Amino acid sequence: MNLLTGSIPRSFGKLMKLQVVSLWGNAFKGAISDDFGNCSELIFFDVSNNFLTDNIPRSCEASRAIVMEQQFSGCNS
């Protein structure tokens, strides 16, 4: 847990070789960009325990990534 704030940068979606996203337990707000679907090498995607307002984009669900998306819609414990 780092208590990072703001939105998750869209530019992460330009990192085609990105394999792991572990941003759990912070204070990120807003939606997750569809651009993450461009990360064809993504194998783990954890954004749980933030203040995100939307679900994981379908473009990410289609990847082989293990997706952790608990506690959306402003919920944080």
C-alpha positions as CSV (number, residue, x, y, z in Angstrom):
1,M,0.0,0.0,0.0
2,N,1.4,3.3,-1.1
3,L,-1.6,5.7,-0.8
4,L,-1.0,6.9,-4.3
5,T,-3.8,9.3,-5.5
6,G,-5.3,10.6,-8.8
7,S,-6.2,8.5,-11.7
8,I,-4.4,5.5,-13.1
9,P,-2.4,6.9,-16.0
10,R,-3.7,6.0,-19.5
11,S,-0.1,5.9,-20.7
12,F,0.3,2.5,-18.9
13,G,-1.7,1.1,-21.9
14,K,1.2,2.0,-24.2
15,L,3.5,-0.3,-22.4
16,M,3.0,-3.3,-24.7
17,K,5.4,-5.5,-22.8
18,L,3.8,-4.7,-19.4
19,Q,3.2,-8.0,-17.5
20,V,2.3,-7.1,-13.9
21,V,0.1,-4.2,-12.6
22,S,-0.2,-4.2,-8.8
23,L,-1.8,-1.0,-7.7
24,W,-4.0,-2.3,-4.9
25,G,-4.6,-0.5,-1.6
26,N,-4.2,3.1,-2.9
27,A,-6.5,6.0,-3.4
28,F,-6.9,6.0,-7.1
29,K,-10.2,7.4,-8.4
30,G,-12.0,7.3,-11.7
31,A,-12.3,4.7,-14.4
32,I,-9.7,2.3,-15.7
33,S,-8.7,3.1,-19.3
34,D,-9.5,0.7,-22.2
35,D,-5.9,1.2,-23.2
36,F,-4.9,-1.6,-20.8
37,G,-6.3,-3.9,-23.4
38,N,-3.2,-3.1,-25.6
39,C,-1.0,-4.8,-23.0
40,S,-1.0,-8.2,-24.7
41,E,1.7,-9.6,-22.3
42,L,-0.3,-8.7,-19.1
43,I,-0.6,-11.6,-16.8
44,F,-1.6,-10.0,-13.4
45,F,-3.8,-6.9,-12.9
46,D,-4.7,-5.9,-9.4
47,V,-6.4,-2.6,-8.7
48,S,-8.4,-3.7,-5.7
49,N,-9.0,-1.5,-2.7
50,N,-9.1,1.8,-4.4
51,F,-11.8,4.3,-5.1
52,L,-12.4,3.3,-8.8
53,T,-15.8,4.0,-10.3
54,D,-16.1,1.5,-13.0
55,N,-15.4,-2.2,-13.7
56,I,-12.3,-3.6,-15.5
57,P,-12.7,-2.8,-19.2
58,R,-13.7,-5.8,-21.4
59,S,-10.4,-5.3,-23.3
60,C,-8.5,-6.3,-20.2
61,E,-10.8,-9.2,-19.4
62,A,-10.0,-10.7,-22.8
63,S,-6.3,-11.0,-21.9
64,R,-4.9,-13.9,-20.0
65,A,-4.4,-11.7,-17.0
66,I,-5.4,-12.7,-13.5
67,V,-7.7,-9.8,-12.7
68,M,-8.3,-8.6,-9.1
69,E,-11.1,-6.0,-9.0
70,Q,-12.7,-6.1,-5.6
71,Q,-14.3,-3.1,-4.0
72,F,-15.2,-0.8,-6.9
73,S,-17.7,2.1,-6.8
74,G,-15.9,4.1,-4.1
75,C,-15.7,1.3,-1.5
76,N,-12.5,1.0,0.4
77,S,-11.8,-0.9,3.6
